[in-house]
Amino acid sequence: MSTYVTTPIYYVNALPHLGHAYTTIVTDTYSRFRKLCGDDVRFQTGTDEHGEKIVEAAVKEGVSPREYVDRISTAFQGTWPSLSVEPDYLIRTTDADHMQTVQDILQMVYDKGDIYFSEYSGLYCKGCERFLTEKELVDGKCPDHQVAPEEISEQNYFFRMSKYQDWLINHIKENPEFITPERYRNEVLSFLSEPLEDLCISRPTSRLTWGIPLPFDENFVTYVWFDALINYLTGLGYPNGELYAKYWQDAEHVIAKDILKPHAIYWPTMLRSMDVPAYKRLHVHGYWNVDETKMSKSIGNVVRPKDLVEAYGVDTLRYFVLREMSFGLDSSFSADSIIARQNSDLANDLGNLFSRSLTMIDKYAGQKVPQIEQSLEEEAEQELQQAIQDMLVAYEKHMNSFNFHKGLQSVWEVISLLNKYIVTNAPWDLAKDDSQQGRLNVVLYTLLEALRVLAIVLKPVMPSAADKMAAALSLENFDQATLTDCTWGGMTAGQALAAPEPLFPRLEKKKKEQKQQAQSKAKKKPATKAEQLDGVITFEQFGQVELRVATVIAAESIPKADKLLKLTVEAPEKRTIVAGIAEYYAPEDLPGRQVIIVANLKPAKLRGVVSEGMVLAAKQKLEDGTEQLTLATVAEKMAPGSRVA
């Protein structure tokens, strides 16, 4: 069997955040799971790089759209390895072959008569980059962007989407798994219960030039969705590529609920017009909130994947998001919840089971797989083997239906049974009685065999941890293991085992440390009025400080300095500044930003780097006790070196 699974191509008007990370981790996990089932899998992700919001973002950064999309697309591509995500193909909508395929499809659909020219007046949301209907508005505003759409009248090209409404309704009803979970299938059918309007598929070049030109009218470019959705075909070499012939019939798309309508309505009707079979399944997930609040750049609670990996580790992050979110529903991220999962599920349950089992093998069996006599097996072993077989059935069912939290729950039920099995059978007591050596060997072998099965089923979820388990168990060709290898009895008697690496260290809550620091500061004697006035300066003194606007050209980490970044800025001359902002900004976040610097400080050497100034920033304490730092800047783009008065 084959599987073709895709993420949406991510819009590059912002850097990757937790939502992007979740979608991609889910897709990577499903890709690895299908390989575990023996499928031939192709996994694709990429970036969506045309449209009005891209132009706006580039203008804001003071760069061309091409420079901007190259930078942000590179940031996305650089994020995936840190999340143990391994796509087979990364596509960009600015790729020449993609742009040509889009034009070929536009011409084909136009020649068929499914694209026509007309004038339209409607409510246009810049955030969605599409016209909204009155039915979609909530209190007169776009529900996703919380702004009132703008009334626009202009001539454009339209796709006869309404022509395929009845076909789409029938297709959804006849294929229950076409859109999952069911709540989103019902939502789409509810939307289709009203007459479907045709889709505006162009933007006049008088308003937008950053897009793919229509092949039949050079005065228009392609609407971003008619461009973006076609990436799923381009990545397979449509129409004549071998990959297209091999994989398309098994296509599965993974998306967040905010882009349900384009994927569940626009895309199937486009495919129908092109005489291309519809994709197999569409999997729709909910939003990640942060501490019960929706992520938003304006309130400063956007969570970056790199920060999470650095704080908790990639396997912990992958496990947490898959276990915590019920696929299709919204979920909430917090430091407390991920630390709780790490300490309870990973460190206490799995990590402790793995460590104590291998320690006992070393102590009681000379770090080798013991030889066993099956006649010495008791009811406990039979029950455990049956529990593992039941787990494998549930695991495969839930992972295939994107109920990852349930699949992992079934695995952890076995982990819990194994921990109880150790306590009940007390190998340390058996080891004290020579007559119980045979029984001890059965117990130790059972633990090793169960750990082998656990390593296999955890491969899609926590690849690094599973590899560590496999290395300690000396499992050969583990990268090629499938669910068929979970048959009981895979460990070979006498096989030497390796020293295990710790899987998951316990994490301490930073809040406790911050609370203690705050209490310590509160105990200090408050400053007197005279002491407070000592810090007052005069106008003349302040006039000696030279504040200038600087543009960050490059940023990089400084080895062995976790809090420092080396910035190269233009102000207007090039200079190097060492800034203590690494806890709040990643190096890739900074190029193109304008900051305010103290330009006339005496140069100082910090960690071997000469710093020629100081970057200004504001810091505030948030409600959860953590601190937020924001770089000082100017409201509008200014020439580097402009004096701040």
Secondary structure, 3 states (H helix, E strand, C coil): CEEEEEEEEEECCCCCCHHHHHHHHHHHHHHHHHHHCCCEEEEEEEEECCCHHHHHHHHHHCCCHHHHHHHHHHHHHHHHHHCCCCCCEEEECCCHHHHHHHHHHHHHHHHCCCEEEEEEEEEEECCCCEEECHHHCECCECCCCCCCCEEEEEEEEEECHHHHHHHHHHHHHHCCCCEECHHHHHHHHHHCCCCCCCEECEEECCCCCCCCEECCEEEEEECHHHHHCCHHHHCCCCCCCHHHHHHHHHEEEEEEHHHHHHHHHHHHHHHHHCCCCCCCEEEEECCEEECCEECCCCCCCCCCHHHHHHHHCHHHHHHHHHHHCCCCCCEEECHHHHHHHHHHHHHHHHHHHHHHHHHHHHHHHCCECCCCCHHHCCHHHHHHHHHHHHHHHHHHHHHHCCCHHHHHHHHHHHHHHHHHHHHHHCHHHHCCCHHHHHHHHHHHHHHHHHHHHHHHHHCCCCHHHHHHHHHHCCCCCHHHCCHHHHCCCCCCCCCECCCCCCCCCCCCCHHHHHHHHHHHHHCCCCCCHHHHHCCCCCHHHHHCCCEEEEEEEEEEEECCEEEEEEEEEECCCEEEEEECCCCCCCHHHCCCCEEEEECCCCCEEECCEEECCEECEEEEECCCCCEEEEECCCCCCCCCCCECC
